[in-house]
Amino acid sequence: MVDCSGTWSLDFNKWHAIQPWIPAGATICAQWIGRDPGFAPPANYILSDALEFSVIP
């Protein structure tokens, strides 16, 4: 059986510290793309649910 219990994460605060061009109040739309080697191409890519949030000071 294949273990599919992995997680994806990103420390946005750390990433934003080196991307100062994103201003406070900006709305960010994000989505993860991943590759699943358990499937043959082109069906081996997956997309996460979408996420939208605002940058606050």
PDB file of N, CA, C, O and CB in Angstrom:
ATOM      1  N   MET A   1       0.845  -1.180   0.000  1.00  0.00           N
ATOM      2  CA  MET A   1       0.000   0.000   0.000  1.00  0.00           C
ATOM      3  C   MET A   1       0.895   1.249   0.000  1.00  0.00           C
ATOM      4  O   MET A   1       1.899   1.297   0.710  1.00  0.00           O
ATOM      5  CB  MET A   1      -0.964  -0.005   1.231  1.00  0.00           C
ATOM      6  N   VAL A   2       0.533   2.230  -0.778  1.00  0.00           N
ATOM      7  CA  VAL A   2       1.287   3.478  -0.881  1.00  0.00           C
ATOM      8  C   VAL A   2       0.846   4.430   0.229  1.00  0.00           C
ATOM      9  O   VAL A   2      -0.351   4.601   0.464  1.00  0.00           O
ATOM     10  CB  VAL A   2       1.089   4.133  -2.280  1.00  0.00           C
ATOM     11  N   ASP A   3       1.814   5.052   0.914  1.00  0.00           N
ATOM     12  CA  ASP A   3       1.523   6.007   1.972  1.00  0.00           C
ATOM     13  C   ASP A   3       1.261   7.378   1.361  1.00  0.00           C
ATOM     14  O   ASP A   3       2.170   7.981   0.791  1.00  0.00           O
ATOM     15  CB  ASP A   3       2.685   6.073   2.991  1.00  0.00           C
ATOM     16  N   CYS A   4       0.041   7.875   1.468  1.00  0.00           N
ATOM     17  CA  CYS A   4      -0.344   9.184   0.922  1.00  0.00           C
ATOM     18  C   CYS A   4      -0.624  10.186   2.030  1.00  0.00           C
ATOM     19  O   CYS A   4      -1.482  11.055   1.873  1.00  0.00           O
ATOM     20  CB  CYS A   4      -1.577   9.049   0.023  1.00  0.00           C
ATOM     21  N   SER A   5       0.081  10.080   3.142  1.00  0.00           N
ATOM     22  CA  SER A   5      -0.203  10.939   4.286  1.00  0.00           C
ATOM     23  C   SER A   5       0.708  12.170   4.362  1.00  0.00           C
ATOM     24  O   SER A   5       0.777  12.818   5.406  1.00  0.00           O
ATOM     25  CB  SER A   5      -0.073  10.141   5.555  1.00  0.00           C
ATOM     26  N   GLY A   6       1.389  12.491   3.297  1.00  0.00           N
ATOM     27  CA  GLY A   6       2.298  13.636   3.306  1.00  0.00           C
ATOM     28  C   GLY A   6       1.562  14.963   3.377  1.00  0.00           C
ATOM     29  O   GLY A   6       0.347  15.026   3.184  1.00  0.00           O
ATOM     30  N   THR A   7       2.308  16.017   3.654  1.00  0.00           N
ATOM     31  CA  THR A   7       1.744  17.359   3.717  1.00  0.00           C
ATOM     32  C   THR A   7       2.640  18.328   2.953  1.00  0.00           C
ATOM     33  O   THR A   7       3.826  18.067   2.751  1.00  0.00           O
ATOM     34  CB  THR A   7       1.573  17.817   5.183  1.00  0.00           C
ATOM     35  N   TRP A   8       2.065  19.430   2.539  1.00  0.00           N
ATOM     36  CA  TRP A   8       2.801  20.531   1.923  1.00  0.00           C
ATOM     37  C   TRP A   8       2.668  21.719   2.845  1.00  0.00           C
ATOM     38  O   TRP A   8       1.614  21.942   3.440  1.00  0.00           O
ATOM     39  CB  TRP A   8       2.273  20.862   0.480  1.00  0.00           C
ATOM     40  N   SER A   9       3.741  22.481   2.963  1.00  0.00           N
ATOM     41  CA  SER A   9       3.657  23.678   3.784  1.00  0.00           C
ATOM     42  C   SER A   9       4.630  24.737   3.269  1.00  0.00           C
ATOM     43  O   SER A   9       5.611  24.428   2.594  1.00  0.00           O
ATOM     44  CB  SER A   9       3.949  23.345   5.261  1.00  0.00           C
ATOM     45  N   LEU A  10       4.335  25.984   3.602  1.00  0.00           N
ATOM     46  CA  LEU A  10       5.182  27.108   3.239  1.00  0.00           C
ATOM     47  C   LEU A  10       5.063  28.132   4.354  1.00  0.00           C
ATOM     48  O   LEU A  10       3.956  28.516   4.728  1.00  0.00           O
ATOM     49  CB  LEU A  10       4.779  27.719   1.847  1.00  0.00           C
ATOM     50  N   ASP A  11       6.186  28.573   4.886  1.00  0.00           N
ATOM     51  CA  ASP A  11       6.177  29.637   5.888  1.00  0.00           C
ATOM     52  C   ASP A  11       6.089  30.951   5.113  1.00  0.00           C
ATOM     53  O   ASP A  11       7.105  31.488   4.671  1.00  0.00           O
ATOM     54  CB  ASP A  11       7.466  29.587   6.829  1.00  0.00           C
ATOM     55  N   PHE A  12       4.869  31.463   4.953  1.00  0.00           N
ATOM     56  CA  PHE A  12       4.684  32.665   4.133  1.00  0.00           C
ATOM     57  C   PHE A  12       5.375  33.863   4.739  1.00  0.00           C
ATOM     58  O   PHE A  12       5.878  34.706   3.997  1.00  0.00           O
ATOM     59  CB  PHE A  12       3.208  32.964   3.953  1.00  0.00           C
ATOM     60  N   ASN A  13       5.423  33.978   6.056  1.00  0.00           N
ATOM     61  CA  ASN A  13       6.108  35.103   6.691  1.00  0.00           C
ATOM     62  C   ASN A  13       7.586  35.127   6.318  1.00  0.00           C
ATOM     63  O   ASN A  13       8.136  36.188   6.022  1.00  0.00           O
ATOM     64  CB  ASN A  13       5.951  35.032   8.213  1.00  0.00           C
ATOM     65  N   LYS A  14       8.220  33.973   6.332  1.00  0.00           N
ATOM     66  CA  LYS A  14       9.638  33.884   5.958  1.00  0.00           C
ATOM     67  C   LYS A  14       9.818  34.210   4.466  1.00  0.00           C
ATOM     68  O   LYS A  14      10.734  34.940   4.088  1.00  0.00           O
ATOM     69  CB  LYS A  14      10.198  32.464   6.273  1.00  0.00           C
ATOM     70  N   TRP A  15       8.941  33.663   3.638  1.00  0.00           N
ATOM     71  CA  TRP A  15       9.012  33.916   2.199  1.00  0.00           C
ATOM     72  C   TRP A  15       8.768  35.394   1.915  1.00  0.00           C
ATOM     73  O   TRP A  15       9.466  35.993   1.097  1.00  0.00           O
ATOM     74  CB  TRP A  15       7.987  33.045   1.439  1.00  0.00           C
ATOM     75  N   HIS A  16       7.777  35.989   2.592  1.00  0.00           N
ATOM     76  CA  HIS A  16       7.446  37.392   2.372  1.00  0.00           C
ATOM     77  C   HIS A  16       8.591  38.310   2.805  1.00  0.00           C
ATOM     78  O   HIS A  16       8.755  39.389   2.235  1.00  0.00           O
ATOM     79  CB  HIS A  16       6.168  37.755   3.126  1.00  0.00           C
ATOM     80  N   ALA A  17       9.375  37.912   3.787  1.00  0.00           N
ATOM     81  CA  ALA A  17      10.498  38.734   4.246  1.00  0.00           C
ATOM     82  C   ALA A  17      11.512  38.980   3.132  1.00  0.00           C
ATOM     83  O   ALA A  17      12.196  40.003   3.139  1.00  0.00           O
ATOM     84  CB  ALA A  17      11.187  38.067   5.435  1.00  0.00           C
ATOM     85  N   ILE A  18      11.620  38.057   2.175  1.00  0.00           N
ATOM     86  CA  ILE A  18      12.552  38.245   1.050  1.00  0.00           C
ATOM     87  C   ILE A  18      11.826  38.687  -0.223  1.00  0.00           C
ATOM     88  O   ILE A  18      12.443  38.807  -1.281  1.00  0.00           O
ATOM     89  CB  ILE A  18      13.325  36.946   0.780  1.00  0.00           C
ATOM     90  N   GLN A  19      10.513  38.929  -0.117  1.00  0.00           N
ATOM     91  CA  GLN A  19       9.702  39.416  -1.236  1.00  0.00           C
ATOM     92  C   GLN A  19       9.005  40.709  -0.803  1.00  0.00           C
ATOM     93  O   GLN A  19       7.776  40.735  -0.735  1.00  0.00           O
ATOM     94  CB  GLN A  19       8.652  38.335  -1.691  1.00  0.00           C
ATOM     95  N   PRO A  20       9.743  41.777  -0.510  1.00  0.00           N
ATOM     96  CA  PRO A  20       9.123  42.984   0.054  1.00  0.00           C
ATOM     97  C   PRO A  20       8.226  43.740  -0.910  1.00  0.00           C
ATOM     98  O   PRO A  20       7.563  44.690  -0.493  1.00  0.00           O
ATOM     99  CB  PRO A  20      10.183  43.903   0.537  1.00  0.00           C
ATOM    100  N   TRP A  21       8.177  43.367  -2.152  1.00  0.00           N
ATOM    101  CA  TRP A  21       7.351  44.074  -3.129  1.00  0.00           C
ATOM    102  C   TRP A  21       5.860  43.759  -2.975  1.00  0.00           C
ATOM    103  O   TRP A  21       5.037  44.383  -3.645  1.00  0.00           O
ATOM    104  CB  TRP A  21       7.804  43.722  -4.534  1.00  0.00           C
ATOM    105  N   ILE A  22       5.492  42.809  -2.112  1.00  0.00           N
ATOM    106  CA  ILE A  22       4.080  42.519  -1.874  1.00  0.00           C
ATOM    107  C   ILE A  22       3.611  43.432  -0.745  1.00  0.00           C
ATOM    108  O   ILE A  22       4.017  43.234   0.400  1.00  0.00           O
ATOM    109  CB  ILE A  22       3.849  40.997  -1.518  1.00  0.00           C
ATOM    110  N   PRO A  23       2.771  44.423  -1.030  1.00  0.00           N
ATOM    111  CA  PRO A  23       2.396  45.410  -0.010  1.00  0.00           C
ATOM    112  C   PRO A  23       1.347  44.892   0.971  1.00  0.00           C
ATOM    113  O   PRO A  23       0.604  43.958   0.670  1.00  0.00           O
ATOM    114  CB  PRO A  23       1.879  46.661  -0.677  1.00  0.00           C
ATOM    115  N   ALA A  24       1.300  45.507   2.136  1.00  0.00           N
ATOM    116  CA  ALA A  24       0.235  45.212   3.102  1.00  0.00           C
ATOM    117  C   ALA A  24      -1.100  45.529   2.445  1.00  0.00           C
ATOM    118  O   ALA A  24      -1.222  46.521   1.728  1.00  0.00           O
ATOM    119  CB  ALA A  24       0.417  46.033   4.433  1.00  0.00           C
ATOM    120  N   GLY A  25      -2.089  44.699   2.684  1.00  0.00           N
ATOM    121  CA  GLY A  25      -3.399  44.883   2.082  1.00  0.00           C
ATOM    122  C   GLY A  25      -3.582  44.116   0.783  1.00  0.00           C
ATOM    123  O   GLY A  25      -4.698  44.020   0.274  1.00  0.00           O
ATOM    124  N   ALA A  26      -2.491  43.565   0.236  1.00  0.00           N
ATOM    125  CA  ALA A  26      -2.588  42.807  -1.009  1.00  0.00           C
ATOM    126  C   ALA A  26      -3.356  41.506  -0.776  1.00  0.00           C
ATOM    127  O   ALA A  26      -3.244  40.885   0.282  1.00  0.00           O
ATOM    128  CB  ALA A  26      -1.181  42.509  -1.576  1.00  0.00           C
ATOM    129  N   THR A  27      -4.126  41.111  -1.765  1.00  0.00           N
ATOM    130  CA  THR A  27      -4.828  39.833  -1.719  1.00  0.00           C
ATOM    131  C   THR A  27      -3.997  38.813  -2.488  1.00  0.00           C
ATOM    132  O   THR A  27      -3.631  39.041  -3.641  1.00  0.00           O
ATOM    133  CB  THR A  27      -6.277  39.950  -2.313  1.00  0.00           C
ATOM    134  N   ILE A  28      -3.706  37.699  -1.847  1.00  0.00           N
ATOM    135  CA  ILE A  28      -2.895  36.636  -2.442  1.00  0.00           C
ATOM    136  C   ILE A  28      -3.796  35.460  -2.772  1.00  0.00           C
ATOM    137  O   ILE A  28      -4.571  35.013  -1.927  1.00  0.00           O
ATOM    138  CB  ILE A  28      -1.744  36.200  -1.488  1.00  0.00           C
ATOM    139  N   CYS A  29      -3.702  34.963  -3.980  1.00  0.00           N
ATOM    140  CA  CYS A  29      -4.399  33.737  -4.399  1.00  0.00           C
ATOM    141  C   CYS A  29      -3.319  32.684  -4.609  1.00  0.00           C
ATOM    142  O   CYS A  29      -2.357  32.911  -5.344  1.00  0.00           O
ATOM    143  CB  CYS A  29      -5.272  33.959  -5.721  1.00  0.00           C
ATOM    144  N   ALA A  30      -3.480  31.537  -3.967  1.00  0.00           N
ATOM    145  CA  ALA A  30      -2.435  30.510  -4.020  1.00  0.00           C
ATOM    146  C   ALA A  30      -3.032  29.138  -4.295  1.00  0.00           C
ATOM    147  O   ALA A  30      -4.191  28.867  -3.980  1.00  0.00           O
ATOM    148  CB  ALA A  30      -1.640  30.482  -2.709  1.00  0.00           C
ATOM    149  N   GLN A  31      -2.207  28.277  -4.893  1.00  0.00           N
ATOM    150  CA  GLN A  31      -2.593  26.895  -5.144  1.00  0.00           C
ATOM    151  C   GLN A  31      -1.316  26.098  -5.342  1.00  0.00           C
ATOM    152  O   GLN A  31      -0.376  26.565  -5.986  1.00  0.00           O
ATOM    153  CB  GLN A  31      -3.546  26.772  -6.387  1.00  0.00           C
ATOM    154  N   TRP A  32      -1.285  24.897  -4.786  1.00  0.00           N
ATOM    155  CA  TRP A  32      -0.128  24.018  -4.942  1.00  0.00           C
ATOM    156  C   TRP A  32      -0.316  23.138  -6.167  1.00  0.00           C
ATOM    157  O   TRP A  32      -1.433  22.733  -6.486  1.00  0.00           O
ATOM    158  CB  TRP A  32       0.083  23.152  -3.678  1.00  0.00           C
ATOM    159  N   ILE A  33       0.777  22.846  -6.847  1.00  0.00           N
ATOM    160  CA  ILE A  33       0.779  21.835  -7.901  1.00  0.00           C
ATOM    161  C   ILE A  33       1.800  20.790  -7.482  1.00  0.00           C
ATOM    162  O   ILE A  33       2.881  21.122  -6.994  1.00  0.00           O
ATOM    163  CB  ILE A  33       1.117  22.453  -9.326  1.00  0.00           C
ATOM    164  N   GLY A  34       1.455  19.548  -7.673  1.00  0.00           N
ATOM    165  CA  GLY A  34       2.368  18.477  -7.286  1.00  0.00           C
ATOM    166  C   GLY A  34       2.376  17.372  -8.327  1.00  0.00           C
ATOM    167  O   GLY A  34       1.488  17.284  -9.174  1.00  0.00           O
ATOM    168  N   ARG A  35       3.388  16.539  -8.247  1.00  0.00           N
ATOM    169  CA  ARG A  35       3.510  15.422  -9.183  1.00  0.00           C
ATOM    170  C   ARG A  35       3.374  14.131  -8.399  1.00  0.00           C
ATOM    171  O   ARG A  35       3.983  13.970  -7.341  1.00  0.00           O
ATOM    172  CB  ARG A  35       4.867  15.467  -9.959  1.00  0.00           C
ATOM    173  N   ASP A  36       2.580  13.221  -8.917  1.00  0.00           N
ATOM    174  CA  ASP A  36       2.384  11.913  -8.295  1.00  0.00           C
ATOM    175  C   ASP A  36       2.996  10.853  -9.202  1.00  0.00           C
ATOM    176  O   ASP A  36       2.398  10.498 -10.218  1.00  0.00           O
ATOM    177  CB  ASP A  36       0.867  11.625  -8.040  1.00  0.00           C
ATOM    178  N   PRO A  37       4.186  10.334  -8.853  1.00  0.00           N
ATOM    179  CA  PRO A  37       4.844   9.354  -9.719  1.00  0.00           C
ATOM    180  C   PRO A  37       4.100   8.023  -9.801  1.00  0.00           C
ATOM    181  O   PRO A  37       4.493   7.140 -10.563  1.00  0.00           O
ATOM    182  CB  PRO A  37       6.245   9.111  -9.231  1.00  0.00           C
ATOM    183  N   GLY A  38       3.033   7.874  -9.026  1.00  0.00           N
ATOM    184  CA  GLY A  38       2.255   6.645  -9.072  1.00  0.00           C
ATOM    185  C   GLY A  38       1.332   6.557 -10.276  1.00  0.00           C
ATOM    186  O   GLY A  38       0.731   5.510 -10.518  1.00  0.00           O
ATOM    187  N   PHE A  39       1.212   7.644 -11.035  1.00  0.00           N
ATOM    188  CA  PHE A  39       0.353   7.664 -12.209  1.00  0.00           C
ATOM    189  C   PHE A  39       1.189   7.980 -13.446  1.00  0.00           C
ATOM    190  O   PHE A  39       2.210   8.662 -13.364  1.00  0.00           O
ATOM    191  CB  PHE A  39      -0.789   8.695 -12.040  1.00  0.00           C
ATOM    192  N   ALA A  40       0.744   7.478 -14.576  1.00  0.00           N
ATOM    193  CA  ALA A  40       1.445   7.725 -15.838  1.00  0.00           C
ATOM    194  C   ALA A  40       1.119   9.131 -16.344  1.00  0.00           C
ATOM    195  O   ALA A  40      -0.005   9.606 -16.177  1.00  0.00           O
ATOM    196  CB  ALA A  40       1.059   6.659 -16.904  1.00  0.00           C
ATOM    197  N   PRO A  41       2.109   9.805 -16.968  1.00  0.00           N
ATOM    198  CA  PRO A  41       1.841  11.119 -17.561  1.00  0.00           C
ATOM    199  C   PRO A  41       0.766  10.995 -18.625  1.00  0.00           C
ATOM    200  O   PRO A  41       0.681   9.943 -19.259  1.00  0.00           O
ATOM    201  CB  PRO A  41       3.129  11.727 -18.166  1.00  0.00           C
ATOM    202  N   PRO A  42      -0.034  11.971 -18.850  1.00  0.00           N
ATOM    203  CA  PRO A  42      -0.060  13.290 -18.242  1.00  0.00           C
ATOM    204  C   PRO A  42      -0.934  13.354 -16.985  1.00  0.00           C
ATOM    205  O   PRO A  42      -1.182  14.449 -16.479  1.00  0.00           O
ATOM    206  CB  PRO A  42      -0.547  14.295 -19.248  1.00  0.00           C
ATOM    207  N   ALA A  43      -1.403  12.228 -16.471  1.00  0.00           N
ATOM    208  CA  ALA A  43      -2.302  12.221 -15.311  1.00  0.00           C
ATOM    209  C   ALA A  43      -1.546  12.194 -13.982  1.00  0.00           C
ATOM    210  O   ALA A  43      -2.129  11.849 -12.954  1.00  0.00           O
ATOM    211  CB  ALA A  43      -3.234  11.024 -15.389  1.00  0.00           C
ATOM    212  N   ASN A  44      -0.265  12.550 -13.983  1.00  0.00           N
ATOM    213  CA  ASN A  44       0.524  12.447 -12.752  1.00  0.00           C
ATOM    214  C   ASN A  44       0.699  13.791 -12.030  1.00  0.00           C
ATOM    215  O   ASN A  44       1.573  13.920 -11.174  1.00  0.00           O
ATOM    216  CB  ASN A  44       1.885  11.867 -13.071  1.00  0.00           C
ATOM    217  N   TYR A  45      -0.117  14.778 -12.367  1.00  0.00           N
ATOM    218  CA  TYR A  45      -0.072  16.074 -11.683  1.00  0.00           C
ATOM    219  C   TYR A  45      -1.379  16.297 -10.934  1.00  0.00           C
ATOM    220  O   TYR A  45      -2.452  15.921 -11.407  1.00  0.00           O
ATOM    221  CB  TYR A  45       0.183  17.231 -12.692  1.00  0.00           C
ATOM    222  N   ILE A  46      -1.277  16.909  -9.765  1.00  0.00           N
ATOM    223  CA  ILE A  46      -2.449  17.200  -8.957  1.00  0.00           C
ATOM    224  C   ILE A  46      -2.413  18.664  -8.528  1.00  0.00           C
ATOM    225  O   ILE A  46      -1.337  19.250  -8.401  1.00  0.00           O
ATOM    226  CB  ILE A  46      -2.518  16.263  -7.724  1.00  0.00           C
ATOM    227  N   LEU A  47      -3.573  19.248  -8.307  1.00  0.00           N
ATOM    228  CA  LEU A  47      -3.686  20.615  -7.807  1.00  0.00           C
ATOM    229  C   LEU A  47      -4.398  20.582  -6.464  1.00  0.00           C
ATOM    230  O   LEU A  47      -5.352  19.830  -6.269  1.00  0.00           O
ATOM    231  CB  LEU A  47      -4.444  21.528  -8.817  1.00  0.00           C
ATOM    232  N   SER A  48      -3.921  21.409  -5.541  1.00  0.00           N
ATOM    233  CA  SER A  48      -4.593  21.540  -4.249  1.00  0.00           C
ATOM    234  C   SER A  48      -5.845  22.382  -4.399  1.00  0.00           C
ATOM    235  O   SER A  48      -6.111  22.939  -5.464  1.00  0.00           O
ATOM    236  CB  SER A  48      -3.652  22.160  -3.200  1.00  0.00           C
ATOM    237  N   ASP A  49      -6.607  22.469  -3.327  1.00  0.00           N
ATOM    238  CA  ASP A  49      -7.688  23.447  -3.289  1.00  0.00           C
ATOM    239  C   ASP A  49      -7.065  24.834  -3.324  1.00  0.00           C
ATOM    240  O   ASP A  49      -5.918  25.014  -2.915  1.00  0.00           O
ATOM    241  CB  ASP A  49      -8.589  23.260  -2.020  1.00  0.00           C
ATOM    242  N   ALA A  50      -7.807  25.801  -3.805  1.00  0.00           N
ATOM    243  CA  ALA A  50      -7.308  27.168  -3.876  1.00  0.00           C
ATOM    244  C   ALA A  50      -7.389  27.835  -2.498  1.00  0.00           C
ATOM    245  O   ALA A  50      -8.179  27.438  -1.641  1.00  0.00           O
ATOM    246  CB  ALA A  50      -8.106  27.981  -4.920  1.00  0.00           C
ATOM    247  N   LEU A  51      -6.566  28.839  -2.314  1.00  0.00           N
ATOM    248  CA  LEU A  51      -6.507  29.582  -1.049  1.00  0.00           C
ATOM    249  C   LEU A  51      -6.392  31.055  -1.380  1.00  0.00           C
ATOM    250  O   LEU A  51      -5.633  31.431  -2.273  1.00  0.00           O
ATOM    251  CB  LEU A  51      -5.306  29.111  -0.152  1.00  0.00           C
ATOM    252  N   GLU A  52      -7.132  31.894  -0.675  1.00  0.00           N
ATOM    253  CA  GLU A  52      -7.042  33.339  -0.848  1.00  0.00           C
ATOM    254  C   GLU A  52      -6.925  33.980   0.531  1.00  0.00           C
ATOM    255  O   GLU A  52      -7.680  33.654   1.447  1.00  0.00           O
ATOM    256  CB  GLU A  52      -8.279  33.898  -1.627  1.00  0.00           C
ATOM    257  N   PHE A  53      -5.972  34.892   0.663  1.00  0.00           N
ATOM    258  CA  PHE A  53      -5.791  35.589   1.935  1.00  0.00           C
ATOM    259  C   PHE A  53      -5.215  36.966   1.689  1.00  0.00           C
ATOM    260  O   PHE A  53      -4.695  37.252   0.611  1.00  0.00           O
ATOM    261  CB  PHE A  53      -4.880  34.788   2.880  1.00  0.00           C
ATOM    262  N   SER A  54      -5.312  37.822   2.704  1.00  0.00           N
ATOM    263  CA  SER A  54      -4.787  39.189   2.606  1.00  0.00           C
ATOM    264  C   SER A  54      -3.554  39.345   3.482  1.00  0.00           C
ATOM    265  O   SER A  54      -3.468  38.763   4.563  1.00  0.00           O
ATOM    266  CB  SER A  54      -5.863  40.220   3.011  1.00  0.00           C
ATOM    267  N   VAL A  55      -2.604  40.134   3.005  1.00  0.00           N
ATOM    268  CA  VAL A  55      -1.382  40.439   3.751  1.00  0.00           C
ATOM    269  C   VAL A  55      -1.711  41.591   4.691  1.00  0.00           C
ATOM    270  O   VAL A  55      -2.213  42.631   4.265  1.00  0.00           O
ATOM    271  CB  VAL A  55      -0.176  40.801   2.789  1.00  0.00           C
ATOM    272  N   ILE A  56      -1.424  41.396   5.965  1.00  0.00           N
ATOM    273  CA  ILE A  56      -1.664  42.476   6.936  1.00  0.00           C
ATOM    274  C   ILE A  56      -0.322  42.934   7.528  1.00  0.00           C
ATOM    275  O   ILE A  56       0.618  42.144   7.610  1.00  0.00           O
ATOM    276  CB  ILE A  56      -2.639  42.000   8.077  1.00  0.00           C
ATOM    277  N   PRO A  57      -0.233  44.199   7.936  1.00  0.00           N
ATOM    278  CA  PRO A  57       1.039  44.693   8.466  1.00  0.00           C
ATOM    279  C   PRO A  57       1.377  44.096   9.819  1.00  0.00           C
ATOM    280  O   PRO A  57       2.418  44.416  10.393  1.00  0.00           O
ATOM    281  CB  PRO A  57       1.005  46.195   8.575  1.00  0.00           C
TER     282      PRO A  57
END
